[in-house]
Amino acid sequence: ASNKPNWAPENPAFYGFIDGVTIAPLGLASYMAYKYGGGLAHNSTILALTLYGGSMICAFLTMPLVKKESSNS
């Protein structure tokens, strides 16, 4: 089992803040792709937003797995 490094912050609010800061630009980018890509009238915009949505779903589905593994260590 691995241990956390001594420089790793222990505060979960810090991790939540960092997650929000890193995910917010992705949401803005998807909005801009929708707005400037012509909405859902163009196949390229539909493909881009579908790929983005799929990656977000995969990210959210892996959260319980990561939490489960980190609680075991």
N, CA and C atoms as a LAMMPS dump frame, in Angstrom:
ITEM: TIMESTEP
0
ITEM: NUMBER OF ATOMS
219
ITEM: BOX BOUNDS ff ff ff
-5.0000000000000000e+02 5.0000000000000000e+02
-5.0000000000000000e+02 5.0000000000000000e+02
-5.0000000000000000e+02 5.0000000000000000e+02
ITEM: ATOMS id mol type element x y z
1 1 1 N 0.845 -1.186 0
2 1 2 C 0 0 0
3 1 3 C 0.879 1.234 0
4 2 1 N 0.426 2.263 -0.684
5 2 2 C 1.203 3.499 -0.743
6 2 3 C 0.653 4.512 0.251
7 3 1 N 1.519 5.364 0.709
8 3 2 C 1.133 6.415 1.644
9 3 3 C 1.105 7.754 0.926
10 4 1 N 0.289 8.659 1.448
11 4 2 C 0.246 10.004 0.891
12 4 3 C 1.564 10.709 1.201
13 5 1 N 2.038 11.522 0.269
14 5 2 C 3.231 12.311 0.587
15 5 3 C 2.902 13.363 1.645
16 6 1 N 3.918 13.79 2.376
17 6 2 C 3.664 14.74 3.461
18 6 3 C 3.208 16.104 2.957
19 7 1 N 3.429 16.422 1.686
20 7 2 C 3.014 17.715 1.139
21 7 3 C 1.588 17.69 0.598
22 8 1 N 0.936 16.533 0.578
23 8 2 C -0.432 16.434 0.052
24 8 3 C -1.414 17.053 1.047
25 9 1 N -2.264 17.966 0.59
26 9 2 C -3.232 18.573 1.513
27 9 3 C -4.277 17.558 1.966
28 10 1 N -4.711 17.708 3.191
29 10 2 C -5.685 16.781 3.766
30 10 3 C -7.121 17.282 3.625
31 11 1 N -7.298 18.537 3.289
32 11 2 C -8.617 19.159 3.283
33 11 3 C -9.396 18.797 2.021
34 12 1 N -10.536 18.089 2.142
35 12 2 C -11.32 17.736 0.953
36 12 3 C -11.94 18.95 0.266
37 13 1 N -12.165 20.038 1.004
38 13 2 C -12.706 21.255 0.381
39 13 3 C -11.723 21.812 -0.636
40 14 1 N -10.438 21.665 -0.367
41 14 2 C -9.414 22.118 -1.306
42 14 3 C -9.52 21.337 -2.613
43 15 1 N -9.674 20.025 -2.514
44 15 2 C -9.815 19.199 -3.716
45 15 3 C -11.095 19.536 -4.47
46 16 1 N -12.168 19.794 -3.749
47 16 2 C -13.42 20.196 -4.393
48 16 3 C -13.27 21.508 -5.139
49 17 1 N -12.558 22.457 -4.539
50 17 2 C -12.319 23.741 -5.194
51 17 3 C -11.491 23.555 -6.46
52 18 1 N -10.432 22.767 -6.374
53 18 2 C -9.571 22.522 -7.539
54 18 3 C -10.358 21.811 -8.636
55 19 1 N -11.201 20.854 -8.27
56 19 2 C -12.037 20.172 -9.27
57 19 3 C -12.947 21.159 -9.981
58 20 1 N -13.562 22.038 -9.229
59 20 2 C -14.439 23.039 -9.835
60 20 3 C -13.693 23.976 -10.763
61 21 1 N -12.506 24.384 -10.344
62 21 2 C -11.701 25.297 -11.165
63 21 3 C -11.253 24.62 -12.458
64 22 1 N -10.965 23.333 -12.409
65 22 2 C -10.506 22.653 -13.623
66 22 3 C -11.652 22.234 -14.535
67 23 1 N -12.838 21.988 -13.99
68 23 2 C -13.961 21.548 -14.815
69 23 3 C -14.729 22.725 -15.416
70 24 1 N -14.73 23.874 -14.748
71 24 2 C -15.47 25.04 -15.256
72 24 3 C -15.05 25.443 -16.669
73 25 1 N -13.757 25.499 -16.996
74 25 2 C -13.395 25.843 -18.38
75 25 3 C -13.894 24.82 -19.398
76 26 1 N -14.02 23.569 -18.999
77 26 2 C -14.543 22.561 -19.916
78 26 3 C -16.016 22.825 -20.22
79 27 1 N -16.762 23.224 -19.208
80 27 2 C -18.159 23.585 -19.431
81 27 3 C -18.292 24.802 -20.321
82 28 1 N -17.428 25.777 -20.111
83 28 2 C -17.433 26.965 -20.962
84 28 3 C -17.09 26.598 -22.397
85 29 1 N -16.123 25.716 -22.574
86 29 2 C -15.738 25.294 -23.926
87 29 3 C -16.882 24.569 -24.622
88 30 1 N -17.624 23.747 -23.893
89 30 2 C -18.752 23.05 -24.519
90 30 3 C -19.855 24.039 -24.897
91 31 1 N -20.073 25.034 -24.05
92 31 2 C -21.058 26.072 -24.379
93 31 3 C -20.633 26.833 -25.632
94 32 1 N -19.357 27.184 -25.716
95 32 2 C -18.87 27.924 -26.883
96 32 3 C -18.939 27.071 -28.145
97 33 1 N -18.68 25.772 -28.014
98 33 2 C -18.795 24.885 -29.175
99 33 3 C -20.24 24.837 -29.658
100 34 1 N -21.179 24.823 -28.721
101 34 2 C -22.596 24.823 -29.086
102 34 3 C -22.999 26.155 -29.717
103 35 1 N -22.606 27.245 -29.072
104 35 2 C -23.029 28.572 -29.523
105 35 3 C -22.416 28.939 -30.873
106 36 1 N -21.107 28.793 -30.999
107 36 2 C -20.428 29.216 -32.222
108 36 3 C -20.362 28.11 -33.27
109 37 1 N -20.721 26.903 -32.888
110 37 2 C -20.727 25.797 -33.84
111 37 3 C -22.043 25.65 -34.573
112 38 1 N -22.97 26.544 -34.332
113 38 2 C -24.237 26.51 -35.049
114 38 3 C -25.305 25.692 -34.368
115 39 1 N -25.157 25.444 -33.079
116 39 2 C -26.158 24.659 -32.36
117 39 3 C -26.106 23.197 -32.773
118 40 1 N -27.221 22.528 -32.634
119 40 2 C -27.259 21.104 -32.966
120 40 3 C -27.643 20.869 -34.421
121 41 1 N -27.555 21.907 -35.238
122 41 2 C -27.89 21.77 -36.654
123 41 3 C -26.732 21.185 -37.459
124 42 1 N -25.532 21.162 -36.887
125 42 2 C -24.355 20.672 -37.607
126 42 3 C -23.844 19.383 -36.968
127 43 1 N -23.489 18.433 -37.81
128 43 2 C -23.024 17.139 -37.307
129 43 3 C -21.726 17.255 -36.529
130 44 1 N -20.846 18.176 -36.922
131 44 2 C -19.578 18.309 -36.206
132 44 3 C -19.802 18.803 -34.774
133 45 1 N -20.766 19.682 -34.579
134 45 2 C -21.078 20.158 -33.23
135 45 3 C -21.696 19.04 -32.406
136 46 1 N -22.572 18.276 -33.014
137 46 2 C -23.187 17.141 -32.312
138 46 3 C -22.115 16.144 -31.891
139 47 1 N -21.18 15.854 -32.783
140 47 2 C -20.103 14.916 -32.462
141 47 3 C -19.241 15.448 -31.323
142 48 1 N -18.869 16.725 -31.384
143 48 2 C -18.023 17.306 -30.338
144 48 3 C -18.71 17.258 -28.98
145 49 1 N -19.977 17.629 -28.939
146 49 2 C -20.694 17.633 -27.667
147 49 3 C -20.984 16.221 -27.169
148 50 1 N -21.177 15.282 -28.08
149 50 2 C -21.367 13.886 -27.682
150 50 3 C -20.093 13.323 -27.066
151 51 1 N -18.958 13.613 -27.673
152 51 2 C -17.684 13.156 -27.113
153 51 3 C -17.422 13.795 -25.751
154 52 1 N -17.708 15.074 -25.629
155 52 2 C -17.541 15.762 -24.349
156 52 3 C -18.459 15.144 -23.292
157 53 1 N -19.721 14.946 -23.644
158 53 2 C -20.663 14.354 -22.702
159 53 3 C -20.261 12.946 -22.295
160 54 1 N -19.785 12.165 -23.253
161 54 2 C -19.324 10.813 -22.942
162 54 3 C -18.14 10.806 -21.997
163 55 1 N -17.218 11.731 -22.204
164 55 2 C -16.061 11.795 -21.31
165 55 3 C -16.469 12.243 -19.91
166 56 1 N -17.445 13.141 -19.816
167 56 2 C -17.921 13.568 -18.499
168 56 3 C -18.646 12.43 -17.783
169 57 1 N -19.431 11.658 -18.519
170 57 2 C -20.118 10.51 -17.919
171 57 3 C -19.102 9.498 -17.407
172 58 1 N -18.084 9.213 -18.208
173 58 2 C -17.039 8.277 -17.77
174 58 3 C -16.316 8.794 -16.532
175 59 1 N -16.043 10.09 -16.493
176 59 2 C -15.373 10.671 -15.325
177 59 3 C -16.234 10.513 -14.073
178 60 1 N -17.532 10.763 -14.189
179 60 2 C -18.409 10.633 -13.027
180 60 3 C -18.6 9.175 -12.621
181 61 1 N -18.587 8.258 -13.582
182 61 2 C -18.739 6.844 -13.245
183 61 3 C -17.509 6.281 -12.541
184 62 1 N -16.346 6.864 -12.774
185 62 2 C -15.136 6.369 -12.12
186 62 3 C -14.972 6.912 -10.707
187 63 1 N -15.731 7.921 -10.336
188 63 2 C -15.585 8.504 -8.992
189 63 3 C -15.783 7.486 -7.869
190 64 1 N -16.828 6.669 -7.899
191 64 2 C -16.975 5.683 -6.817
192 64 3 C -15.818 4.685 -6.772
193 65 1 N -15.277 4.333 -7.919
194 65 2 C -14.153 3.396 -7.93
195 65 3 C -12.921 4.01 -7.289
196 66 1 N -12.655 5.259 -7.589
197 66 2 C -11.497 5.938 -7.011
198 66 3 C -11.686 6.113 -5.514
199 67 1 N -12.886 6.475 -5.093
200 67 2 C -13.159 6.629 -3.665
201 67 3 C -12.991 5.301 -2.94
202 68 1 N -13.464 4.228 -3.543
203 68 2 C -13.377 2.912 -2.916
204 68 3 C -11.924 2.49 -2.761
205 69 1 N -11.111 2.694 -3.8
206 69 2 C -9.706 2.314 -3.731
207 69 3 C -8.946 3.173 -2.736
208 70 1 N -9.254 4.472 -2.666
209 70 2 C -8.52 5.342 -1.755
210 70 3 C -8.901 5.076 -0.299
211 71 1 N -10.099 4.585 -0.033
212 71 2 C -10.48 4.296 1.348
213 71 3 C -9.848 2.998 1.84
214 72 1 N -9.43 2.133 0.928
215 72 2 C -8.784 0.886 1.326
216 72 3 C -7.337 1.094 1.727
217 73 1 N -6.701 2.162 1.275
218 73 2 C -5.279 2.353 1.576
219 73 3 C -5.059 3.096 2.864
